[in-house]
Amino acid sequence: MKKYDLLVIGFGKAGKTLAVKYASLGKKVAVIEEDNTMYGGTCINIGCIPTKTLIVAANNGDSYEEAKNKRDTVVNKLRSKNFDMLNNNQNVDLYNARAKFKANKIIEISSNNETVELTAEIIVINTGAKTNLLNIKGLTTSNNVVNSTELQKYEKAPKHLGILGAGNIGLEFASLYSKLGTKVTVIDHSDKILAREEEAISKLALEYLENQGVEFKFNSTTEEIFNNGDSVVVKTKEHGELEFDVLLHATGRKPNTENLGLENTNINLTERGAIEVDKFCQTSVENVFAVGDVNGGLQFTYTSLDDYRIVLNYLQGNKDYSLEDRKNVPYTVFIEPPLSRVGLTEKEAAQKGFNIAVKEIPVANMPRGVVNGDTKGLFKAVVDKDSKLILGATLFGKNSEELINIIKMAMDNNITYTYIRDQIFNHPNMAENLNDLFNM
């Protein structure tokens, strides 16, 4: 049995960063990754980076083939960089193998019919998330039914793409593929998109997507999926049979805990199948941690990186920061334009009993929006009139993925909305519109 100071299962953001840090301290580290196309984790290989590369290429007017070539180039470059970062480190052993717990601190890895047992003082589970499959007849047995990873492998864009699910992943792919010339139809059981967002912005996003050519089939009950030749047919109770070249099932992702052998350990799972952790990302077994998507938290690369900070601090004896201190996490849905949010909506703030003030500004009224020739969108902010603190903001417009971080920092540091109202911004840019947004 080989013994290490640190053993990381999965090559995701938190785990790889912790591996590099421990190796730099002279510790002996093992990193195990089953899939050699996933070096670097979800974001680099199948998530944020490749999809945003496709979106930029589509916005620049590239064909599908050109966009895919740029995507593949970027992914291969970053994957190789991540692989080399660990593989060339003398303190790191990188295993391309399947990992399974045999006991709390014993990991069996298998590859090419060979098995080896490893152990370590500290073990980090960083296996991410995988596609959530609904119990629909024919979903897993029909041809040309794919998840978001498989869709990105197509050499040619489908002429008609069906998307099952109008969540963030479904909407981003709907927006992207419609720009690339594909006819897109989204099927969802709900009666609207972005139900958790501000009502006005949800309606505006739907309008923009429909104007872009995306068709929606709301209030749909999917009864069966089957093939008609090479086509995929989705049989719905309300809309009959819908036929596509390819069907993307985008019905969420769930923690990837299967086949890890957790039944051989004292590690507990939550009701939703995530690995249960305390506020320092530690499982029910001492010095075994679960970081990133697998612990059931927000499924973002940047929260995975924050998990790394929490675990590293804890292992170094610093318990000043934990999951309980994480707050005001911003996010962006990369439709056109990007929709970014942090904090509470108006409805949520009112339900919590705050004495609120709200303000909305159309991007069409913003000088930089006019200069950009892109006046789509709406900014909205919610503040507490008593404390003058910012409760939340939704920015639906160009560059919102950048601007939302200004508001997050203000909220984290209890900076009043009047400070941003009176702040001096350079001109002309989108940030200066925060002066008007917070002029309440």
Protein Blocks (a to p, Z undefined) as FASTA:
>chain_A
ZZdfbdcehjafklmmmmmmmmmnopacddddfblklgoijmlmmmmmmmmmmmmmmmno
pafklmmmmmmmmmmmmmmmmmmmmmmpmkbccdddddddfbfklccddeehiacddddf
bdcddebpaddddddehklmpghiacfklmmmpmbdcfbdcdedjbfklmmmmmmmmmno
pacddddfbfbehklbcfklmmmmmmmmmmnopacdehiacfbdcdehjbccdddfklop
addfbdcddebjaddfehnlpmmpcbdcdfkopacddfkopafbehiacehjlnopacdf
klmmmmmmmmmmmmnopakbcfklgghiacddddddddddehjdfklmmmnopacddddd
dfklpmklmmnopagdcddddddfklopafbdcdddehklmmmmmmmmmmmnopafklmm
mpccddddfklmmmmmmmZZ
